Amino acid sequence: MPAERSEAMSRAALHRSLGDCILMGVPQRITEVTALLAAMLAPRAPLTVIVDGGDPGAAAVFAAKLAAAFPASSRAWNIDAVLGLTGPGADGFDSALNVLEPATDQILVYLRGGPRNRFAAGDGENRAQVVIDHRDPEWPVIRHVHPSLADPDRWYLSESRAFFAARAANWDVKFGDDLPAYAKAVQDSGVRPGDVVLDVGCGTGRALPALAGAVGPAGRVLGLDFTPDMLIEAGRVGRDSAAALIVADARRLPVADGVADVIFAAGLVNHLPDPAAGLAELARATRGGGRLALFHPIGRAALATRHGRMLRPDEPLGEARLGPLLAGAGWVLTSYEDGDNRFLALATRL
């Protein structure tokens, strides 16, 4: 069988698999999330689990599903849905998590809700040990687990893939207008002819054509992402002609030390469970004097608003924190821009 036909059949099979999961396996996704949480939390019993946030009524529904996921031996647990409390938030309603004093016998689970989420003006997830993306109640995804509850290897890869795989087919439809911003960011990142560039967390490859044009025929571009569905979409729209596409975890890049002249990372750092370790891995893969470009096509404040949360100064991409994080990982921050229309931070490998 010709290689091209075999590859096309593999892609089609992957698409069918994803479609079957979305159409028939929605309850399974909920079961997977609650079972994973129950397995993480059961060894800590007895304690109280408080579920908060989400659209009105969502916390009660999720709390009931989570309670049902525990084995009979753990039913002495107390799992509550906390709704409707008013706290010292910036604009009135705030999450109950900001008025409940966390104790050693409490686990706080926060649901990031949809457009009807009445806690969107507050910062309810700030004190939660577990954060669930709950904008689609039939496709919840774990987005944060405190390291004291579970090692990231237990949940990060599978949950992140679940998050992005469900969005891959429509990613360019939703964000296609960002392509000029990607091209401008590549131009401003100092990519030169002949460079070896890694696009880490490349998604559907929106930066790949611009990167390939910048390095020219003497250079090389690798697009790395841990969600196969994203790379399938990159290939479907022809971006595999601009770069080699590799399924890879940004925390463990499958490349030799010092191989890259430039690393381009769009929207990556906020998705890493340990940003310091992630930046150190990017440094390992980059030669001395090499460059790092951290990019997002809208600024941090606009992104926080899109996600229904408040911007916090202690976030990894905040200027006050990013500089020390980079320095500790072997980089020096050389440029920082966080405007309405884009975020772009540039650093040099020491």
Secondary structure by P-SEA (a helix, b strand, c coil): ccaaaaaaaaaaaaaaaaaaaaaccaaaaaaaaaaaaaaaccccccbbbbbbbcccaaaaaaaaaaaaacccccccbbbbbbcccccccccccccccccccccccbbbbbbbcccccccccccccccccbbbbcccccccccccccccccccccccaaaaaaaaaacccccccccccaaaaaaaaaaaccccccccccccccccccaaaaaaaaacccbbbbbbbccaaaaaaaaaacccccbbbbbccccccccccccccbbbbcccccccccaaaaaaaaaaaccccbbbbbbbcccaaaaaaaacbbbbcccccccccaaaaaaaaccccccccccccbbbbbbbcc
